[in-house]
Amino acid sequence: MQSQFEPLICTKRIDETADTTTFEFKKLDDGLFEYKAGQFLTFEVDVAGEVEYRAYSLSSTPSKPESVAVTIKRVAGGKVSNYLLDHLQAGIALPVMAPAGEFTIENNQVTPDILLMSAGSGITPCMSMARWLLDTEQKVNIHFIYSARSETDIIMFSELESLNQQHNNFQLSFILEETDNCEFIAGRLDVINFTQLVSDVAGKTIFTCGPTAYMQVVESLAESRGFDMDLFHKESFVPEVVEEPEQSDNGVKYQVVAPQYGKSFTINAGKTLLDALEEAGVPIIGACRSGVCGSCKCKVTGNVESSSSATLSAEQIQQGYVLSCSSKVTSDAVVEL
Ligand code: FES
């Protein structure tokens, strides 16, 4: 199996706030990066002998292709994020998958009036979009609305302020839970401050990223204002905690063969193909486990039901490729990586 990972070397750490750091990377051969603003990278990280995979949105702009950057915030129980914050230094290389993700300006319906709405570390893809739109002098108006706990928690504060001063088409608003500075809006995003900030939603496009609860608020505020939801785009790789009822497989089993690895096993209907392949010892990578990163792609001959094919091209789907984390076989099948 050809490796989907390429080593990138960390070249710089920039502390953004007390708990958030930007890490810059370059290729070992100094090659250029190609990606779209809003995409993410999936890192392979060895944490105390256990290999973990995590996706982080790029905060850098594709218009400066010599390097890429991700911005990582410390979170309670965040095994990989906290490990990287504590251990990743300039000079250390990590295996990283090619940039991926559909949360981009190019892949979505967009108008020239763009609202970039983010909270906490969700600022990263919005920052990448803002940097790219301004750097390449796109003919758009950007309103950047960022929510944080306090002024000291604003990530990339000074850069945002200078973008605001330098560009007439960039408007900046902060909503802070704890503030007595009248330059900022105090509290959390709600119907009152949203209406105050965006008096007319007609003709605008929203890109939003942040904690799931925050994005739900943005979505319901947009809906309540009669927003054209074709122009509403939210980052979806943040795994959502959904309580799914246990699925009964009624005892149905199928036979799956992975000839490249000499594996043949039965799979209970209702189990994802990724889980079954991992249990059988097939070396497949499930980085996001939510159908957005593409790392678990495999080719299936047989019948499959898939809930996501987000990163697959029409040609790959035609050839039988599926995302195994989002697929269940519904017949005996042969799997190739
Ligand atoms: S693990 Fe990311 S798409 Fe399946």
Residues whose N, C-alpha, C, O or C-beta is under 5 A from the ligand:
A	BS01	FES	I285 G286 A287 C288 R289 S290 G291 V292 C293 G294 S295 C296 L323 C325
